[in-house]
């Protein structure tokens, strides 16, 4: 029995299904959750989308975002974890005794982060190379003859466009384009989805001076190849409801001449440190850099989280050393093949 057939067997045996996102939801995880909710509801299942944190404001152009709940339901027959196969990204729920309800029933992981080995307590890991998790959902739906209603197709396109940076990332293969074309054939309007996104992306005026302050604090290291910025807890608390602070300046850092790698650090009240990594084309070291610090992701987009009490300055120095090593290795490899 292949993995899709195993998944179908689990779904057939379940009535109440949880679709679970990690503590750091993004366009792919939310879009995939919404797509699964629509598909599984169409075949008569009761679906609960859950996540331990509020959906970020920049994702709220996706219709149905407000149906994502925080509380873990008690009546669970199966859980599908989407866009994550790293247990540390369920830190918030691991502290919740109700999380044992999830672990006591079949857990399926559907993810496109192939660097991960999967979740230890899952019954089935479907981890495949793809531009986004929704691309895998489309593959599953076609093979298992699942319905693909429009309210599933639209968030699937949004999730693919999100993780593939509008189909221009290296992860977007010819198959990815064919998947999007099929979803457009099924009624999705790319222009409509883009307009909805742009309307929500309008920023509150208070963010303008804050962005200016962040730009002044950007540091360049590794001979100008690494750009980084730190967002403090007070700023996270004040500005996160309006916009993801690090994303305000990530593109500005990436567009700086000579920069190959950008990192946005967040420093939380309890000492936790998170890092969002973005790499420019030709410098795909993101996943290797994140893995060094217990994180994961893609070669061009990754991240990690530090919760052991390490000082930010220590982490920054370690990151600079590792970035220098990885870029040197990449340069050596390029020289050998040229």
N, C-alpha and C positions, 0 to 999 in steps of 0.2 A: 504494500500500500504506500503510495507516495504521500508527501506531506500535505498536499492540497486535499487529498481524500481523507487523511487523518483529521484535518481541520473540519471538513464537511461532517464527519462522524460526530465530532465534539459539538458542533453547532446543532446538528439534528437532535442530539440528546439533551440540549439545554433550552430552557424557555426564558429565563432571566439572565441576560448577558451584560456584563460590565465592560465598557471600553475605557481603558485607563491610559492617561498621559503622564509623563514624567513631571517632576517639579519645575521644569523649565519649558513650558509649552511654546511651540512656534507654529508657523504657518502649515508645516507638513503634519505635525501631530494633531492639530485642531481640524484641518481639512480632512485628514484620514478618519478621524473620529466621527465627524459629521457624515462622511460618506458611508461608513459602516452602520451608523445609526439608521440612515435611510434604507440601505440595502437589507439589513436584518429585520427592520420593521416591516418591510415589504413582504418578507417571507413569514411574517407572523410572530416574530420574537419581540420580547420586551427588552428595551435597551436603555441602560443608564451610562451616560458619559460622565466620568469623574476625573478630577485633577485636584491636587492639594492646594493650588494657588488660584487666585483670580485670573481670568483671561486678560492678558495685556491689552491695553486700549488699541494698539495698532492692529490687533487681530479682529476687532469687532465689526469689520466690514463683512465678515463671513456670517451669513444668516444662520442663526441657531446657536451662536456662541454662548448665549445666555442660558442654554439648557444644560451646560456643563455644571455639575454639582461638585461640592467638596466632600460631602458626607458619604461614607461607604455604605451602600444598602446592605441589609442583613440577608435578604433573599437573593442569593447568587447561585447560579448553576455553572457558570463559566466566565472567565475573564479573558479579554484580548488586550494585550499591551501593545501599543502602537508607537512606532518611531523611537523606540528605546530598547536596548538590551543590556543596560548597565544598572545593576542593583543600587548603586550609590545614588542614583537620580530619583530614588523613591525614599529619600531620607526622611521627609516629612511624615509619610505614611508609616514608615517603619517604627515610628514612635507611637503610632495609633494601634491599640489592641485589636481594633476592628479589622486591621489588615490581615489578621489570621483567617478571617472568613474567606478572603480572596485566595490565600495560599491553600486552603482546605479543599478547594474545588479546581477542576482543570484550568490551567493558565496557558494561554497561547501567546507567543511573541511574534509579531510581524514587524520587521525592521529592515532597513537598507544599510545599516552600519555594519558592514561585513567584518570590520576589525574586531568586533565583539564575539565572544563565544556563546552568549545567550544568558538567560536568567536561570539560576540553579534550581529554582522550584517550579519551573515551567514544565508542562507536559509535552509541549511541542514548540520548537523554535523554527520559524520560517524567516530566515535571514538571507536575503538575496541582494546582489549588486543591482542597484537601480538609482535613478535620479532622485526619487522620493518614495516614501512608503506607499503613497497612493498608486504609484505605478505597479507595485506588487499587488495591491488590492484589485486593480483592473485585470491583471493576469489571472488572479484567482477567480474573479467573477466570470471571466470568459470561459475558463476551463470547467468551472462547476455550474455554468449556466445560471448564475445568480442574476436577478434583475438589476438593471442600471437606470433607475429613474433620474430625472433631471436634478432633483435635489441631492442626489449622490454624485452626479457627474460634475456639477459646478464646484463643490468644494474639492473634488479630486484634482481638477485643473488648477485651482488656486494653490493647492499644496505642491503640485509639481512645479508650477511657475515660481513658487517661493523658494524651494530648495535648489532649483536649477538656475536661480538668478535670471528668470525669464528665458530659459532654454539656452543660455549662453555658457553655462558652466561645463567643464569637461565631463561631468557626470551625465549630461544629456546625450543619449545615444540615438541612433536612427529609430530604435524601438520606442524611445521616449516620445519622439515626434509623432510616431504612428499612434501611440496611445492618446496623445492630445488630439490628433486629428479625428480619431474615433469618437472621442468625447464631444468634439465640436459637431460631428455628424449627428450625434444624439441630442443636439439642441443647445449646447453651451455657446454663449456669446462672449468671446474674449474681450471685446470692447466694453461690454456691460460690466464684466468683472473688474476690469481695469479702472473704469470710472468709479465704481463703488469703493475701490481701494484708495483712489486719489482723493475722494471726498473725505474719507476718514483720516487720511494722512496730513490734512491741514493741521498746523501746529498752533498751539496757544501762544499769544504774544510774549508771555513770560519766559518762554523757552529761548527766545532770541538772545537776551543778555547772558543767560546761563550757557548757551552754546559758545558765546564769545569767551566766557571764562574758561570753559573746557579747552578751547583751541589754544589759549595762552599756556595751559598746563601740559600740553603734549610734549613728550620727551622723545628724542631721537637717539638711538644707540646702535651698536654693531655697525659702525661706519655709515650711519644713516639708513640702514636697511630695516631697522625695527622701530616702529612708532608705537608709543603706548600712552595711555591716559588713565588716571585713577579717579573713580567716582566715590565720594565718601557717603557714609550712612545717612547723614542729614539730607544730602542731595537725593539719595535714592528714595527716602521717605517723602520728600517734597515733590519731586518731579516724575517719579515712575508712574503715578496714576495718569499723567498726561502723555508721557512718551518714554521709551526705553532710553535712559540717559546716554549709555555708551554708543547707541546707534545714531545719536545726533552728530557724532564726529568721526565715526568709523570710515565713511566714504571720503571725508576730507583727508584723513590720514593715508588712506589707500591711494589717493590721487596725488600725493606728494612725490616729487621726483626722487628716485632712488629707493623708495620704500618698497620692501618686499613682503613684510609681515607686520600686521597691526594687532594690538591687544588692548582690550578695554577691561580694566580691573574694576571690580566693585568690592568695597570694604564694608562689611555689615557690623551691626552693633555688637553681636556676640563674638566677633573676631573672625567669622567665616569670610573667606576670600573667593570670589569667582572670577574667571577670566574668559572673555570671549575672543576667540582667535579668528582672524580673517587673513588669507594670504592672496597676493596678487598672482595672476597667471604666470606660470613658469617657476613658481616657488611653492610646490605642493607639500609643505612640511607640517601643516596644521595638525593632522591626526597623530603624527609621531611626536610632535611637541606636547600635545595634550596628554598622550599616553604616559609620557615621562612624569606627569604629575597626577596620575590616576584618572584622567579624563578620557575623552574620546571624540569622535566626529569624523569629518571628511578631510581629505588632503587640503582643501581650500577653506573649510569652515569647521571649526572645532571649539572645544572649550574644556575647562576643568574647574574643580572646586576643591578648596583646601579647608579642612575643618579641624586640623590637629593643633591649632594654636600658633602655627608658624607666623612670624612677622612678615608683613607685606614686603619690606625692604629685602628680606632674605629670599623670598620667592622671586622678586624682580631680578635679583642678581643671578639666581639659578636659571631663570628663563633666558636672560641675556647670554649666558654661557651656552645653553642648549641651542638657542637660535643660531649662534655663531657656528657651533659644531655642525648642525644640520645643513646650514647653507653652504658650509665648506665641503661637506660630503656631496651635496647636490652639484656643486661646481666641479668637483673631481669627477663625478660620474659623467657630467656633460662633456668634460675635456676628453675622457676616455672614448666616448662614442662619436666625437667629432673628427 
